[in-house]
Amino acid sequence: MPDGFSYGTTGTPTQRALEVRIAELDGAAHCVVFPSGQAAICSTLLALLKKGDHLLMTDAAYGLAKSFALERLEALGVEVEFYGPRIGADIKRLIRPTTRLIWLESPGTVTMELEDVPAIAAVARAHGVVTAIDNTWASPLGFSALAHGVDLCIHACTKYMGGHSDVLMGSIATNDERLYRSLRGLQSLMGLAVSAEDCFLVSRGLDTMQVRMERQAASAQVIADRLSKHPLVRQMLFPALPDAPDHALWSRDFKLSGCLMSLQLVDSPYEAYRAMFRELKLFSIGASWGGVRSIAAFYPAEELAKRRFCDVRGPVIRLSVGLQDPQELLDELLGALNAFEASCNL
């Protein structure tokens, strides 16, 4: 058909309108949306890698992205190698003649390490290696990935862009015409279509994303500042804090801190964490984040111990700060910490 919308799995006018909006936010010439963030991640990896290729992936990457690389890409003959997120320009030591892609995620959305994205992108470009970043933590409002030298910018639109925890979607933005055509073709061949209704929901979310993110970032800063001074908190993992290990990188590259942080408490039995989580009412318990409602998640020590390049030891609590009153959220967390302490003293 002359309008290009001859078949549903190749796109709809609503989908194209959303892709144009996301491309503008990312400063990109092209964008393709997918049914979920994970679908966007896997499609990027499948479109760019083949048997005999070498993938460098940050050790701080989203868990399912790492699982896909290890369980599926290696089965297809791709060699997967993980690198420490703070490697910076030293990543040149790991690049081989067969290296085709460097996968970044900055910060990692559990342990919050930042990567020196411009340094890694410059090394990759000098060696003819494509770079892709999962930029969900910051969104286009917090970090301009393509402007910092990355070739492909991936978002889980499920998070900030949708904003209301009622839609699944992912996006890939790029200025590279060849990469765009490869991704668009893969999307069509695999039938990874998104519905017009889902596109509407994400487009609706974009209308309020800046207002929501600014409020959530301000609330998160208040909560992180207070919790960092609590005697039961051993470490706050939030790069916007002045004493965070990667704060200098955050100050240099980022425009907004977002709502997601993690914390580690003093050594205690798991029952103390159960007592703490039982006190949470404003914070829902779940794995997602970035929406209008606050969410808490627990990551056991055993999960972090599987990572090769991770300085964080012991259990981690991750908090996504929503639009509720920040003082009420803080009061609830302080009460939950009291329950944590009481359980330790039993």
C-alpha positions as CSV (number, residue, x, y, z in Angstrom):
1,M,0.0,0.0,0.0
2,P,1.2,3.5,-0.7
3,D,1.2,4.5,3.0
4,G,3.4,1.6,4.0
5,F,0.9,0.1,6.4
6,S,0.0,-3.0,4.4
7,Y,0.3,-5.6,7.3
8,G,-0.1,-5.3,11.0
9,T,3.2,-6.8,12.0
10,T,5.1,-4.3,9.9
11,G,3.7,-1.3,11.8
12,T,0.7,1.0,12.2
13,P,0.3,4.7,12.1
14,T,0.0,4.8,15.9
15,Q,3.3,2.8,16.2
16,R,5.1,5.1,13.8
17,A,3.9,8.2,15.6
18,L,5.3,6.8,18.9
19,E,8.6,5.8,17.2
20,V,9.0,9.4,15.9
21,R,8.5,10.8,19.4
22,I,11.0,8.4,21.1
23,A,13.5,9.1,18.3
24,E,13.2,12.8,19.0
25,L,13.8,12.3,22.7
26,D,16.9,10.2,22.0
27,G,18.2,12.6,19.4
28,A,18.0,9.8,16.9
29,A,17.1,9.5,13.2
30,H,15.3,6.2,13.7
31,C,13.5,4.2,16.3
32,V,11.8,0.8,16.4
33,V,9.5,-0.3,19.2
34,F,9.1,-3.9,20.5
35,P,6.6,-5.7,22.7
36,S,8.9,-5.4,25.8
37,G,12.3,-4.2,26.9
38,Q,13.6,-7.7,26.9
39,A,12.3,-8.2,23.3
40,A,14.3,-5.1,22.3
41,I,17.4,-6.4,24.0
42,C,17.2,-9.8,22.4
43,S,16.4,-8.4,19.0
44,T,19.5,-6.1,19.2
45,L,21.7,-9.1,20.0
46,L,20.2,-11.3,17.3
47,A,20.4,-8.7,14.6
48,L,24.0,-7.9,15.2
49,L,25.7,-11.2,16.2
50,K,26.3,-14.5,14.3
51,K,28.4,-17.6,14.8
52,G,32.0,-16.8,15.4
53,D,31.4,-13.3,16.7
54,H,32.6,-12.0,20.1
55,L,30.3,-10.1,22.4
56,L,31.5,-7.9,25.3
57,M,28.7,-7.4,27.8
58,T,28.9,-5.5,31.1
59,D,28.7,-7.7,34.2
60,A,26.1,-5.2,35.6
61,A,23.6,-5.9,32.7
62,Y,20.0,-6.8,33.3
63,G,19.8,-10.4,34.5
64,L,17.7,-11.7,31.6
65,A,20.0,-10.0,29.1
66,K,22.9,-12.0,30.5
67,S,20.9,-15.2,30.6
68,F,19.9,-14.8,26.9
69,A,23.5,-14.2,26.0
70,L,24.7,-17.3,27.9
71,E,21.9,-19.7,27.1
72,R,21.0,-18.7,23.5
73,L,23.8,-16.7,21.9
74,E,26.5,-19.2,23.0
75,A,24.3,-22.0,21.6
76,L,24.4,-20.1,18.2
77,G,28.2,-20.0,18.3
78,V,28.7,-16.5,19.7
79,E,31.4,-16.1,22.3
80,V,30.2,-14.1,25.3
81,E,32.6,-12.3,27.6
82,F,31.6,-10.1,30.6
83,Y,33.6,-7.0,31.7
84,G,33.7,-5.0,34.8
85,P,31.4,-1.9,34.5
86,R,34.1,0.5,35.7
87,I,36.6,-0.6,33.0
88,G,36.5,2.6,31.0
89,A,39.0,3.0,28.2
90,D,40.8,-0.2,29.3
91,I,38.2,-2.1,27.5
92,K,40.5,-1.9,24.5
93,R,42.4,-4.8,26.1
94,L,39.4,-7.1,25.6
95,I,38.6,-6.2,22.0
96,R,39.5,-8.9,19.5
97,P,39.3,-9.1,15.7
98,T,36.0,-10.9,16.1
99,T,34.4,-8.4,18.6
100,R,31.2,-7.1,17.0
101,L,29.3,-5.6,19.9
102,I,29.9,-4.0,23.3
103,W,26.7,-4.0,25.5
104,L,26.6,-1.3,28.2
105,E,24.2,-0.6,31.0
106,S,24.9,2.5,33.0
107,P,24.1,2.4,35.8
108,G,23.4,-1.2,36.5
109,T,19.8,-1.3,37.9
110,V,20.6,-3.3,41.1
111,T,24.1,-2.3,42.2
112,M,24.2,1.1,40.4
113,E,27.7,1.1,39.0
114,L,28.3,3.8,36.3
115,E,30.3,3.2,33.2
116,D,32.5,5.8,31.4
117,V,30.3,5.6,28.4
118,P,32.1,8.2,26.2
119,A,35.5,6.4,26.8
120,I,34.1,3.0,25.9
121,A,32.3,4.3,22.9
122,A,35.4,6.1,21.6
123,V,37.5,2.9,21.9
124,A,34.8,0.9,20.2
125,R,34.5,3.3,17.3
126,A,38.2,3.3,16.8
127,H,38.1,-0.5,16.5
128,G,34.9,-0.6,14.3
129,V,32.8,-2.2,17.1
130,V,29.2,-1.4,17.5
131,T,28.0,-0.2,20.9
132,A,24.5,-0.6,22.5
133,I,23.3,0.6,25.8
134,D,20.4,-0.2,28.0
135,N,19.5,3.4,29.1
136,T,16.4,2.6,31.0
137,W,17.6,3.9,34.4
138,A,18.2,7.4,33.2
139,S,15.7,7.6,30.3
140,P,16.4,10.1,27.5
141,L,15.7,12.9,30.0
142,G,18.6,11.9,32.3
143,F,21.3,10.7,29.8
144,S,21.7,11.3,26.1
145,A,23.3,8.1,25.1
146,L,23.7,8.8,21.4
147,A,25.2,12.2,22.0
148,H,27.8,10.4,24.2
149,G,28.9,8.3,21.3
150,V,26.8,5.1,21.5
151,D,25.4,3.6,18.4
152,L,22.2,2.0,19.7
153,C,20.0,3.2,22.7
154,I,17.6,0.7,24.2
155,H,14.8,1.5,26.7
156,A,12.3,-0.6,28.5
157,C,9.4,1.8,27.8
158,T,7.6,-0.2,30.5
159,K,9.3,2.0,33.1
160,Y,9.5,5.8,32.9
161,M,8.0,6.2,29.4
162,G,4.8,4.2,30.2
163,G,4.9,5.5,33.7
164,H,1.9,3.8,35.1
165,S,2.9,0.1,35.3
166,D,0.2,-0.9,32.9
167,V,2.0,-1.5,29.6
168,L,5.0,-3.5,28.3
169,M,7.2,-2.1,25.6
170,G,10.8,-1.6,24.5
171,S,12.5,0.7,22.0
172,I,15.7,0.9,20.1
173,A,16.9,4.2,18.7
174,T,19.9,4.9,16.4
175,N,21.3,7.3,13.8
176,D,22.7,4.4,11.8
177,E,20.6,3.6,8.7
178,R,22.1,0.1,8.3
179,L,21.4,-0.9,11.9
180,Y,17.9,0.5,11.7
181,R,17.0,-1.5,8.6
182,S,18.4,-4.7,10.1
183,L,16.3,-4.2,13.3
184,R,13.2,-3.2,11.4
185,G,13.6,-6.3,9.2
186,L,14.1,-8.6,12.2
187,Q,11.0,-7.1,13.9
188,S,8.9,-7.9,10.9
189,L,10.3,-11.4,10.3
190,M,9.8,-12.4,13.9
191,G,6.3,-10.9,14.2
192,L,7.3,-8.7,17.1
193,A,4.4,-6.4,16.7
194,V,3.1,-3.9,19.2
195,S,-0.6,-3.1,19.5
196,A,-2.0,0.4,18.8
197,E,-3.4,0.4,22.3
198,D,0.0,-0.1,23.9
199,C,1.5,2.5,21.7
200,F,-1.2,4.9,22.8
201,L,-0.5,4.1,26.5
202,V,3.2,4.8,26.1
203,S,2.5,8.0,24.1
204,R,0.2,9.1,26.9
205,G,3.0,8.4,29.4
206,L,5.5,10.6,27.4
207,D,3.2,13.6,27.9
208,T,3.9,13.6,31.6
209,M,7.3,11.9,31.8
210,Q,9.3,15.0,32.5
211,V,7.0,16.2,35.3
212,R,6.9,12.7,36.8
213,M,10.6,12.1,36.6
214,E,11.5,15.5,38.1
215,R,9.2,14.8,41.1
216,Q,10.4,11.3,41.5
217,A,14.1,12.3,41.3
218,A,13.6,15.0,43.9
219,S,11.8,12.6,46.2
220,A,14.5,9.9,45.7
221,Q,17.2,12.4,46.6
222,V,15.5,13.3,49.9
223,I,15.0,9.7,50.8
224,A,18.6,8.6,49.8
225,D,20.1,11.5,51.7
226,R,18.2,10.5,54.9
227,L,18.8,6.8,54.6
228,S,22.5,7.2,54.0
229,K,22.8,8.6,57.5
230,H,20.8,5.8,59.2
231,P,22.9,3.6,61.5
232,L,21.4,0.4,60.1
233,V,22.3,1.4,56.5
234,R,25.7,0.1,55.6
235,Q,25.8,1.5,52.1
236,M,23.5,3.5,49.8
237,L,23.8,2.7,46.1
238,F,22.7,5.8,44.3
239,P,25.1,7.7,42.1
240,A,23.5,11.1,42.7
241,L,24.8,11.1,46.3
242,P,27.9,13.2,46.6
243,D,29.9,10.4,48.3
244,A,28.9,7.7,45.8
245,P,31.8,6.0,44.1
246,D,30.8,7.1,40.6
247,H,29.4,10.5,41.5
248,A,32.0,12.4,39.4
249,L,30.8,10.4,36.3
250,W,27.2,11.1,37.2
251,S,27.8,14.8,37.6
252,R,29.7,14.9,34.2
253,D,27.2,13.0,32.1
254,F,23.8,12.9,33.6
255,K,21.0,15.6,33.8
256,L,18.6,13.8,36.1
257,S,19.0,11.1,38.8
258,G,15.8,9.2,38.4
259,C,13.9,7.3,41.1
260,L,15.8,4.0,41.4
261,M,18.3,3.3,44.3
262,S,19.5,0.4,46.3
263,L,20.7,0.0,49.9
264,Q,22.6,-2.5,52.0
265,L,21.8,-3.0,55.7
266,V,24.0,-4.2,58.5
267,D,24.6,-8.0,58.5
268,S,21.4,-9.7,59.7
269,P,19.4,-12.9,59.2
270,Y,16.9,-13.0,56.4
271,E,14.0,-13.0,59.0
272,A,14.9,-9.4,59.7
273,Y,14.3,-8.5,56.1
274,R,11.0,-10.3,56.2
275,A,10.0,-8.3,59.2
276,M,11.0,-5.1,57.4
277,F,9.1,-5.9,54.2
278,R,5.9,-6.8,56.2
279,E,5.8,-3.1,57.3
280,L,5.7,-1.8,53.8
281,K,2.3,-0.6,52.6
282,L,3.0,2.5,50.4
283,F,5.8,0.5,48.8
284,S,4.5,-2.4,46.8
285,I,6.7,-5.5,46.6
286,G,7.7,-6.3,43.0
287,A,10.4,-6.3,40.4
288,S,9.4,-3.4,38.1
289,W,10.1,0.2,38.7
290,G,9.8,3.7,37.3
291,G,6.0,4.1,37.7
292,V,3.9,6.4,39.7
293,R,3.7,4.0,42.6
294,S,6.7,3.1,44.8
295,I,8.1,-0.4,44.7
296,A,10.6,-2.4,46.8
297,A,12.5,-5.5,45.8
298,F,14.9,-7.8,47.6
299,Y,18.0,-9.3,46.0
300,P,19.6,-12.1,48.1
301,A,23.4,-12.3,48.6
302,E,23.5,-15.5,46.6
303,E,22.3,-13.7,43.5
304,L,25.0,-11.0,43.6
305,A,27.7,-13.6,44.4
306,K,27.1,-15.1,40.9
307,R,28.6,-11.9,39.4
308,R,32.3,-11.9,38.6
309,F,32.9,-8.1,38.7
310,C,30.8,-6.9,41.7
311,D,32.0,-5.0,44.7
312,V,28.7,-5.3,46.5
313,R,28.5,-8.2,48.9
314,G,25.4,-9.3,50.8
315,P,21.7,-8.7,50.3
316,V,20.4,-5.6,48.5
317,I,17.1,-3.8,48.8
318,R,16.1,-1.9,45.7
319,L,13.6,1.0,46.0
320,S,11.7,2.7,43.2
321,V,10.3,6.0,44.4
322,G,7.0,6.9,43.0
323,L,4.8,10.0,43.2
324,Q,3.5,9.6,46.8
325,D,4.5,12.2,49.4
326,P,8.2,11.7,50.0
327,Q,7.9,12.3,53.8
328,E,5.3,9.6,54.0
329,L,7.5,7.2,52.1
330,L,10.4,8.1,54.3
331,D,8.4,7.6,57.5
332,E,7.3,4.2,56.2
333,L,10.9,3.2,55.5
334,L,12.1,4.4,58.9
335,G,9.3,2.4,60.5
336,A,10.3,-0.7,58.5
337,L,13.9,-0.3,59.6
338,N,12.7,-0.2,63.2
339,A,11.0,-3.6,62.6
340,F,14.2,-4.8,61.0
341,E,16.2,-3.8,64.1
342,A,13.6,-5.3,66.5
343,S,13.7,-8.6,64.7
344,C,17.5,-8.7,65.0
345,N,17.3,-8.1,68.7
346,L,14.8,-11.0,69.4
